[in-house]
Amino acid sequence: MLRSLFAGISGLRVNQTMLDVTGNNIANANTIGFKSSSTVFQDTLSQMLTTGSAAGAGLGGTNPIQVGLGVQVAATNTNFNQGSNQTTGRPTDMMINGDGMFVIQRGNETTYTRAGAFSWDENGTLVSPGGGRVQGYQTNPDGTLATPLTVADIQLPENYTKPASAGPPPVPATTYDLASYEIGRDGKVTCTFEDGSKQTVAQVVLADFNNPMGLARAGETSFTTTANSGVAELGVSGEGNRGTLSPGSVEMSNVDLAAEFTNLILAQRGFQASSRVITTSDQVLEDLVNIKR
């Protein structure tokens, strides 16, 4: 009797977890870069009532008799399938077509995200909505990566100074203000100055993982590494398994509302069935207590 009670309680708990995960998915159906999760159940240990026996003289073998002790949550798997493209027209917004994640520095912590809704702060640093600094490789003015490879904040220069020329005629050093900038599909940030000259100041870094499902959620639609995710393998757009960038667009949530509403029904019915097990066990216990009456 107690086994059925505790099995019913375990069913309530895991189906409540499924409701929690499904509710979080639905709540983030319009969250940029959000990745949905799903719950995986597994049974708990079974109580052995009778062990199996081998066949003997004149007798066949017997199978073990076991009674299960309930259910537990085995995993909550993150779905990293790509979400749909939403065009924003903002030059700082970026979407990754394919694998890869943006690298964000938050103080001393490095996080990774698919949410590419970025903007410039007052210092000209490319940041996420929560203030995390987007990371990139430092480049030479001609767009080639500077050596040794250095990952740093992506920052727009206010101006640049054209060096003096001995002539003839001699030309003094002249400072030109920043006129505009552009982020290309390769992630290179190219600045145009008042004199029409162009300089590439950085290239957006993308990270790839051997096991992205091993990443841990860190809030603000970002993830951190764990022992099972592997280390971040850094690179640039189009390199290795990393996808390409689409400036002026963001990746929407990959939540499938039709599937999530179905999961709601499954979790609700599972919860009801488990509660019915507890109710029935309680009625049987009540009948047992009332036998003497």
Beta strands, then each sheet from edge to edge (+ up, - down):
strand 1: 37-43
strand 2: 46-50
strand 3: 65-68
strand 4: 71-78
strand 5: 85-87
strand 6: 94-97
strand 7: 101-106
strand 8: 109-113
strand 9: 119-120
strand 10: 126-127
strand 11: 133-138
strand 12: 151-153
strand 13: 159-162
strand 14: 174-183
strand 15: 188-193
strand 16: 198-204
strand 17: 206-208
strand 18: 216-219
strand 19: 222-224
strand 20: 233-235
strand 21: 244-247
strand 22: 249-251
sheet 1: 1+ 4-
sheet 2: 2+ 3-
sheet 3: 5+ 22-
sheet 4: 6+ 21-
sheet 5: 12+ 11- 7+ 8- 19+ 18-
sheet 6: 12+ 11- 7+ 17- 20+
sheet 7: 9+ 10-
sheet 8: 12+ 11- 16+ 15- 14+ 13-
end
